[in-house]
Amino acid sequence: MIKFFLPDWVKIILQKPLNINQFSDAEITDFRQKLAKFSPKNPIVSVVIPAWNEEERIIHTLISLANTNTKYPTELLIIDNNSTDKTAELIQYLGLKIFLETKQGVGHARTCGLRKAKGKFILTGDSDTLYPIGWITAMVEGMVNDEQVYCVHGNYSFLPSHNTPRWQYAFYEILSSFIIKKNEKTHPFLNTLGFNCGFIRQKGIDINGYEIEIQRTFRGTAGVVEQNATEDGMMAFKLQQLGGTIKSINGLEGRVWTSDRRIQLDGGIKKALMMRVRKHLFKQ
């Protein structure tokens, strides 16, 4: 269900500072205690978040994950892809696991997470995205309840910015939903996006992770819509070739809220929509 306004839980998170130094000692203590649940001895789920210079953005993502509630023991891994700011120091300060991947590229970072993860199931996210309280459970149970499902993906909505209000993004998402439904019938891997998907870890290892010839950078190239699936779509495609199915996790628990920075890099909502319409509907 596409909303024209932000849910209350999103509003609450967005009201929080993006700089850890602006939190009180009590708030930091509470934050660290909530994040401590992501260090179980025997995790069933591994949430992997790549990060590149996200010192003043990842806080909101971590707050949303700290608020999640699931019966599945879950570890949280942050993969630092050569950040030059204090991203690594922040993650260490909060008591989370962080690993350095020196090969630049989102795919390399996600592959590092795949190799370091211990859970049977991997969920992938991004450091500019907010996750609902039931996200982990909804995504994992999409695979637990059907052994033929190797990969799952959810939906997304954009967080508004000073350039684009939320109601405009709601219309954009409604129009985009027709493309998403079309892809789901024939090419579901095109709907599998790295900030909201999951897969069975061993199946990911079997197909050599996210290793593809051309690696995407974190923010991509402005004004360009990829003509082929990127590392997350290729992962899903290879899992499908392996014999598994790709399942869409519908409902509010499968819908994440993500930054609009890629849309703004593409020149704004109108230009971004036209590029995607030309690509998906008119095959240009």
N, C-alpha and C positions, 0 to 999 in steps of 0.2 A: 504494500500500500504506500503510494507516494504522498508525502505530506507537503503542504504549502508553508508550514511553519515548523520551526525547530521543536523537537520533543523536549520535555522538561529536563530529562537527564542530560541531554546535550547542552542545554542552556547553562545548567549548573556547572558543568565541566569548563565551558568556555569563559565563565566568570573567574576561574582560577588563574593565578599568575602563570606566566611561561618561564619565569626565572626562579629557580629554587631558592635564591637568596631573599625572595619576597614572601616566602612562607614562614610562619612562626615555628618555633621549636616544637610545639605540640603538634602542629600539622605535619611536620616532617617525620616525627616519631610515629604518628598514626599511618602515614603514607608508607613508611618502611615496614611497619608491621603487616599491613595489607599485602605488600609485595612479597613478604617472606613466605607466603603460601606457594610461591612458584619455585621452591627448592625442595621438592619431595625426593625421597631416596630412590623410589622406583616409579618414575613418571610413566603414565600411559599416553599422555599427550605432550607434544613439544610445540610451543608457539615461537616462531622465528621471525624476528624483526630486523631487517637490514637498516643501517643508519649511516648517513654521510653528512657531517656538519649539521646535526639536528639538536644541538644543545638547547636552543630556545624554541623548540617545536615539539619534541618528543614527550615533554612533561604531560601534556593533555592526553596523549595516547596511553601513557603508563597509568594515568589516573583512571581512564576508562577500563583498562585491563585489571587494575587493582579492585575495581568494583564488580568484576564478573564473579559469577557463582556457579560452580560445577562440582559434580560428584567425582569427576575423573581427576586423579592426581596429575597436575600439569606443571611443566617447567617452562620458564621464559628465557629465551636466548636472544641477546642483542648482538648483531654482527657489525662491527665497526669497519667500514670500508675506506680506511685512510683519512679519517676526519682530521681537520687541522684546527678545529675549535676544541672545546672541553666536553665533547659528547662522552668520551670514554671515562673521564673523571666523574661526570655526573652519574653514569650508570653504576660505576663502582661504589660511589658514595651511597647510592640507594640500595646496595647489597644484591644487585642482580648479576647474572652471568653475562660476561661480554667476551667476545672472541674477535681477534683482528684478522681480516682478510685483506692481504696486500694487493691482490689482483683486482684492478678497478673494474667495476661493473656489477649491476644488480644481480645478474645470474651467478657470478662468482660468489657474491655474498650469500645468496640463498643456498648455493651448493655447500658452502662452508657450514651453514646452519644444518643442512641435511646430514652432513658427516658428523657433526658434534652432537646432534640430537640423540636422545635415548628413548623417546616415546615410540609407541607403535604407530601413532598417528601424528602427522605434522600439520599444523595450521600456520599459514603465512600471512603476515600483515605488513603494514608500513608505518612509519613514524610520524605521519601526518593524518592519521585516521583514528576515529573514535569507535569503540566496540560496545555493543549493548550487553547487558548483564548476562543474558543467556546464550551469547554467541558461541562460546566454546562447546557447550552441550549440544546445541543445535547442529553445529558443523560435524562434530564427532559422531553423533547418533545417525547422521546421514550415511556414514560408512559402517558403523557397528551393526545396524539393522538390516544391511544388505551386503553380503560378501562379494557380490559382483560389482559393487561401486568402489572404484579405486580412487576417485577424485570427486570433490565437491566444491561448489562455489556459491557465494551468496550475491546479493544485490547491493546497490550503493546509492547514496544521495550525497549531493555536494553541500558543503558548508558555505554559507554566503560570505561575500567579502564586500569591501567598500565599493567595488566596481559593479557587483552583481547581487541584487537582493535575492532572498530565498525563493520568492514566488516565481521569478524568472527561471530559476534552476528547476523548479517543480515542473513547469511546462516543458523544459528541455528533457527532463527525465521521462515524462509521459511520451514524448515523441521518440526518444531513444528506446523505450520499452518495446516498440514494434520491431526494431532491428534486433533487439535481444531475443524476443520470441521467435523471430525468423531464424536466427542463428541456433537457438536451442534445439530446433527440429533437425537441422542438418549438420551444423558445425559448432557443437556446444563448447569446444575448446576455445573458440573465439570469445566466449563470455567469461572465461576463467582468468581472473585478474589477481595479481600477486598480493594485493592488499586485502583480499577476502576469499581465500580458497584453502583447501586442505587435501591431503592425500595419504595413502598408506606408505609409511617410511620405506619399508623394504622394497616396495614396488618402485619407488623413486630411485633407490640405489640400483635396482636392476636395470634401469634405463639410463644410468649415468647422470642422474640429476639434471641440472639446468645447463649442461654444457652444450652450447650452440656456437656456431662460427662467429657470429657478430653479436657482441654484448651491448645491451642498452645501458646508457648512463642513467643516473638517478632521475634527472628531470627531463630526459629525452631531448629531442631537437625541436625547437619552437617551429610551429607551422607545418609540421610533418605528421601525417597519420601513417603508421606502419602498414606496408602492403602485405606483410606476413605476420603471423603470430609472433609475439616477443617471447622472452624466456619462460614466462608463466604459461602462456598459451601453448608453447611447444612442449612443455612438460605434460600438460593435460593431453595434448595430441598423442604423445608417445605412450602415455598410460592407456589411452584408448586403443592404440595399435597393439598394446600388450594383451588386450582382451578384456579390459575393464570398461565400465561405463562411467559417465560423468553425470553427476546429479546436481540439480539446482536446489538450494536451500531457500525456500520462500518464507515469507512472514517477517515480522518485525525483528525477530532475533537473528535473522540472517542478513539483515540490512545494516550496513555500516555507514558512517558519515565521514566523508573524506575531504581533504583540502581541494580547493579549486585552482591550485597554482598551475596545473598543466593547462587548464582551460584558458587562464589568463596569458600564459606563454603563447598559446595558439592565436592570440589576438582578441580574446573575449568570446562570449557565448555564441554570438551570431556566426562568427567565422568558424568556430569549432563545430557547430552543428552542420553547417554547409559542407565542411570537409568530410564529415562522417556520413552524411546523406549521399554525397557523390560516391564515396567509397563503397558503401554497403548496398545502396539501392540502384545505383547506376553503373557500378563496376568500373569507376574511373580511378 
